[in-house]
Amino acid sequence: MLSTLDELNLALQEGRKTSIELTEEALARIGDPAGEGARAFTRVYAEQARAQARASDLLREAGLRRSAVDGLPVSIKDLFDVRGETTMAGSVAREGEPPAEHNAVVVDRLIAAGAVIVGRTNMTEFAYSGLGINPHYGTPLNPWDRATGRIPGGSSSGAAVSVSDGMAVAGIGSDTGGSVRIPSALCGLAGFKPSAWRVSMAGVLPLSANLDSIGPIAPTVRCCAALDAIISGDNAPAPEPAQLRGLRLAVPTTLALDAMDNHVADSFRQTLARLSAAGALVEEIAVPEFAALAGINAKGGFTAAEAWAWHRDLIARAGGRYDPRVVSRILRGKDMSAADYLDLLDAREAWVAAVDRRIAGYDALVLPTVPIVAPPVADLAASDEAYYAANGLILRNPTLINFLDGCALSVPCHAPGSAPVGLMIAGSNGADRRILAVGMAVEDLYAGR
C-alpha cells in the first residue's frame, strides 16, 4: 500500500520519519538498477532534493509547516520549465535550445509549499499520445504485470510510475486529452484533471492551448485535492466527501461504453451496483454529441492545429529527431486553414453548450476512464496499426471531457490484485470541488468507510 500525504505528514509530525529519510528512500528507489527509475525520470535532482528536505526538517523543528506537501518527495513532468534548464518534453529535438529563464508557475508554487522536487519525469514526446511509449528515453513499465511489460499510459507516463513505485509521493502532470487520467487508471492511482483555467500554464511547454490543463497523480483523491489546492492557489477549505445517498450520477451510453474488455466492463458494472446500493441515483443517458465529436475533429482538431503552430519552426530544424509517430500527427495541422480553425471554435462552443444542457441535472458523469486494460508495450511498438488503434481507443473517453472544457477524476475501481481499472467522475467547467467531493465519497465506499 502506498502512503498518503496525511499518513506521511503524521509520521513527520510524530517524529517517526524525517523529510531527509523520505527523500533518501525515494532517491534510492529512483537509483535502483533493477527498478524503473532510469526510464521513469529524465533528470534527477538529488542534491537539490536533499537540500530542500533538510530545510523542511529544520523548519518543522521550529514548529513551521508550510503545506500538506511540505518535506514530501514530488516529481514534475518534463514539460515544466525549470530555471537554467532546457525543457526537453520527452524529446531530443530541443537539444541546444535556450534554457528557461524562470520556473513554471506550478514549479514555484510547489517550492513555496515546501515540496521536495526529486526530478523530471519521462513522458510521451511532446505529450502527443495516450500510451506513454518513448523511443528516446525508454518506456517505464506499468506496475501491474511487469513480467509481460505493459504500457503505463501517457502522456504523463513517468509521473504515474514515479508514484506507483514509491519514487515520489505524487507526480504533477499535464492533461490535454487524458494525460493525467489515463496513466492513473492504468497504474491503479488517482488522477485529477482540473478545469483548464484553474492552474496557470505559464512556463509550461504547450500541446494545445485550448485543451491543456495541469493536475496531480497520487495515491488517493484526498491527496489529489490537497495538491490541486497548492498548484492552483485555492485557499478555500478542502472539499468534504459528498453524501452518496441521493447523488445523481449519469452514465453516458453513447460511445463511452463501447469496446470495453471483459475486465473493465465487469469492474465498471460492479462499481455502479455498489454506488446504487449506497443510495446514489445512477441513470443511463444518451449523449449524442459524443458521437459527433469525431466528425468535428476530423481534420485534426485543436491538438494538431495548435501543435503545428508551436512546432513548425522546430520541425524545420530538427524534424528528423522526432518520434515518427508523434511528428506525423503534428503535421496534420499543417493542412488546416484559418477558416477550419474558426469553424472548430464555433463547433466547440455549440457542442459544449449542448452537452452542458444535457448533464445539467446531474451531480457528475461516471464512465470508464479507459475501456481496456494496459496492453503490452511490445505489441504496440512493433505495429503502427496496433499503436494508433490503441491510442485512439485509450484517449477516447478522457478526450470528451477536455473538449467539454470540464474537470474529471480517475479513481481506481478494480478488485484488489486484479488489473487496474479507472472510474472517471466528470463534470462541466468549474465543477472541480464538487467532482473532488464525489471522488472522495467513491473512494470511501471502496475503503469501507
N, C-alpha and C positions, 0 to 999 in steps of 0.2 A: 504493500500500500504506500502510495506517495503521501508525503506530509503536506498539509495545507499551510497557508500563511498563518492562520490562527494557531495551529499547533506549534509551528516554529517560533512564532512570537512568544508563546507561553514558555517554551523551552529557553529562549533568550532571557525572558523576564525572571525566570526562576533560577537562572544560572546553570542550568543543565547543559547548555550549549553556549558557545560564543560565535560571533559572526565570523571570526577568522577560522574557527573549526569548520563551520558550514562551508565556507569558501574553499578551504583546503580539500574538503571532501568532494566538492563539485569539480575542482580543478583536477583532482586525482582521477575522477571518472572520465573527464574530457581527455586526459592524457593516457588512459589505459589502452595499450596497443591491441587488446582483444575486444575493445568496445567500439562504439560508433562515433567517438569524438572527432576523429580525423575527417569524417565525412559530414558530421553534423555542424561543424564550425569551419568557417573560412579564416577566422582570426581569433586568437585567444589573448585576453588582456590580463595575464596572470599577475604581473607586478602591480598594475593599477588596481586590480580587484583586491589584492591583499592590502593595499594602502587604504582603499575605501572601507574594507572590513575592519581594519584597526581603528580607523576614525569612528566608525559606528560603535565599536566596543567602548571606546573612550567616552563618547557622548552618553552611552547608556549607563556607564558607571557614574556619570554626573547627573543622572536622572532625566536625560533628554531622549525622547523617541520621536523621530520625525514623521513617520507614517507606518502603515501596515507592512511596507516592504523594506523598511529600514534594516540594513545589515543582511539582507537575503540575496542570494545569487540569482541574477536575472540575465537572460540573453536577449539580444536585439538582432532583428533581421538585417541582412546585408544590403538593405537599400536605404537605411537611415544614415544621414551624414554624421560623421564624427570629425571634429575639427582637426585639420592637418593630415587627413587620410583621403585617398580617392575612394569614392563609393563605387564598388565593383558590381553590386547587384547580381551576384552569382555568375558573372561573365568574366571573360578575359579580354573582351573587346575594348574595355575602358582603361587598360594599362597605359600609363603615361598621361592620362587626363589630369587636369589640375586638381589638387586636393581641396576638400571643403574648407571654407573659411570659418564656418560656425557649425556647432552641433545642431542637429534637427531639434525642433521644439520638444518633441517627445523624449529625446535623449536628455535634454536639460531638465525636464520635469522628473525623470527617473533619478537623476543625480541629486537634484534638490530634495527628493523624498528619501535619499539615503540608500537607494538600491545599489547593490554590488554588481556592476556590469561585467560579466565574465568573458564575453566575447560576442562576435558577429556570427550569425547562423547562416548556413547554406540555404539555398533556395533554387527553384526553377529559374533559369536565366531570365533576367528582367521581369520576373513574376508572371511569365506568359504561358502557364499551363497549370492544371489542377492535379498533376500526377507527382511532381516532386523529383523527377529524373533530371540529373545534371551531368552532362558528359565532361565538364571541365574539372569539377571538384569531387566527383563521385556522388552516389546517391545513398543517403543514410537509410538504413533498413527499418521498416516497421517493427515495433517491439513484439508484435504478435507473429508467431511462426517465422522466426529468424532463420530456421533451417531451410525453408523454401526461399526466403529473401523477397519480401513483398514491399510494394511502394509505401512510402509514408504518407502520401498525399502532398499536394502543393497548393500554392507555391511555397508556403512557409514550412517547408519540409524539416529543415534543421531545427526550427523553433519547437516543433512538436516533439521531435526525438530528444532534444535537449531536456525537455520536461519529463518525458516518459522514462528516460534513463538516469534521472537524478543529477544531470549536469547543470541544471538550473531549476529553481523553484517555479519559474514562469518564463515564458517567452513572449516577446512583443513582435507581432507580425503585421502584415497588411492583407486586405481582403478587397479584391476588385470583382471577383466572380466566385468567391468561396475560399480564398486562400488562407483564411484562418479556420473556418469551419470544417473544410474537407480534411486537413491533416488531424484536426481534433477528433473528428468522427472516426477516421481510420485507425488512429492510435489510441482510442479509448480515453480521451481527455475532454475537458470543457473548453469551448472557444466562443468568443463574443465578437460579433461584427456590429459596431455601433452605427447609428445614423451618420452619414458621411461628414456632416458639418461638426460632429461632436469633438473630434480630435484633430488638432492642427496638422496639416500636411506640409508645413514649412520645413524645408530641409530633407524632404523625402523624395527619392527618385520616382517619378510618376509612371504609371502604366496608362491609366485613363482618368483624366481629371473629373469626368462626370460620374465615375463609379468607384474610385479608390476610397478606402477607409482604413483605419488603423485600430487593431484590437489585440487583446491578450489571449494566450493559450495557457491553461493552468489546470491543476488537479480538480478544482470544483468551480461551480458557478459563483459561490461567495468569493473565491479568490479572484475570479474574473471581474466581479463587481468592484472589489477593492482596487484592483489595478486600473480599471476603467476610470474610476474617480480620480486617480493620480494623473493619468496621462491626458485626461480631458479637462482637468482643473475643476471638477464638480465638487463643491464643498458642502452640498446638501447631505443630510443624514443618509446612511446606507439604506437601500431598499430592504423591506421586510418581506419574508416569504408570503406569497398570496395564499388565500384560502382556496383550496381546490373545490370544495363544495360550492356549487353554483357557478363556477367558472365556465365561460362559454368558449369552447375550442372548436375551430373549423378545420376539417381535413379536406384539402383540395383534391378532388378526384380527377381533375383534368391534368394530364401529363405527369404530375408529381409522383404518382404511384405506379407508373408504367415501368416495366423491365426490372422489377425488384427480383433479386435472387431469393431463394427459399429462406435463408437465414435472416436476411433483412426483413422480409415480409413477416416471418414468424415473430421476430423481435418487436416490430412495429405494432402488429396486431395485439400482442400481449401487453404492450405499453398502453395502447388505447383502452384495453379491458381494465387495466389497473387504474387508469385515470377515471374511467366511468364508475368503477367500484368505489372510488374515493369521493364521488359526488360531482365530478366535473360533467358538464353537458357537452358531449362530443357529437358533432354533427358533420356529416359529409356534405360538401357543397361543390357544385361545378364552378370553375373559374375559366370561362372560355378564352379570356385574354391570355392566359398562359400558353394556350395552343397557338396564338397569333404571334408570339414573340420571335420565333424562328424566322418568320417572314419579315418582320420589322428589321431584324439584324442580318438579313440575307447578304448584304454587301460587305459585311464585316463588323458593323456596329460601331459603338463608341471606341471599343478597345483597339480595333485595327486603325481607325482614323486618327485617334489621338496618339497611339503608339508610333505610327508612321510620322506624324508631325514632330515628335520628340527625337526619333531615332534616325531620320533621313540623313542628317549630316554624318552621324557616326557610322551608319551603314555604308555611306560613300567612302569613308576612310578605312573601315575595318570590318566590312560585311562578311568577309571570308572567315572571320574568327567567331562568328555567332554559331550557336546551335542551329543546324539547318531547320529543325522542326519549330524553332522559335522565329527565325527571320522570315520563313515562308509565310507565317501568319501575319507578321507585321507588314509585309509587302502587300497584303490585300488592301490595306488602307491607301496605298498609292493611287488606286483607281477610283476612289471615292471623290466625287465633286463637292464643291461648296453647297450646291443645291441638295445633294444627297444628305449632307450633314445637317442642313437646316430642316429637311424633311424628317430626319431622325429625331431631332429635338422636338418637333411638333408631335410626332407619333408617340414619343415617350410621355409627353405631358398629358395627352389624351388617355394613354394606356394606364398611367399611374392614377389618374382621376377615376377611371372606370374600376380598377381593382380596389382602390380605397373605398369607393361606394359599396362594393360587393362585400367587403370584410368589415365594414364599419360597426356592425352589431356584435362583433366577437372580441374577446379579450386577446386572442392570439390565433395564429395559424399553427398547426402541427403537421409535420410531414417528415419523411426520412431525409436526413442530410444528404446521404449518398445511397443510391439504390442497390449497390453491390458491396461485397467485402473487398478488401485490398487485393488486387491481382499481383501476380509475381512480376518483379522488375524485368527478369529475363525475357518474358513473353512480349512485353511492350517495347523493350529496347531492340528486339530482333525484327519488329514488323511495324512499318509506318501505318499500315491499315489498322492493326490492333491498337497502336498508340493513339491514333486520332479517334477511333471508336470509343475507347475507354475514356479519353479526355472529355469528349462531348457528353458522355453519359454521367460522368462524375461531376462535371460542372453544372449540369442541367438545373437541378433544384436550387442550389445556392445562388446561381445567376439570376433567378427570378426575383430574389429579394434585393440584389444590387440594382437591378433595373427599376424596381419599385422605389428606390432610394430609402429603403426601410432599414430595420435593425433585426438581428437574429442571433440566437444562441445555438450551438450544438451541444447536446447533453448525452452522455453515454446511456444507452438503454438496452444493452445486451446482458445475457446471463453471465455471471462470473465464470471466467475461464474459457468462454467462447470467443469467436471472432468479434472484434469491436464493431459496434453499430451506433450511429448518432441519431438522436431525435432532434430535428430542427424546430425551434419555437420562434416564431417570427411575427413582426408587426410593422405597421406603417411608420413613416418618418416621425421621429420624436417620441416614439413609444418605448424608448430604451429602458427606463426604470421599471415600467410595467413588465416588459419581457424578462428582465433580470429577476423580478419578483416571482413570476410564473416559473422560471427556470429553477429558482431555489425550492419552490414547492414540489416540483417534479423530482428534484434531487433528494429532497427529504423523503419522498414516497419510496424511492429506491433504497434509501438508507434505513428505512423502517422507523423514521422519526414520527 
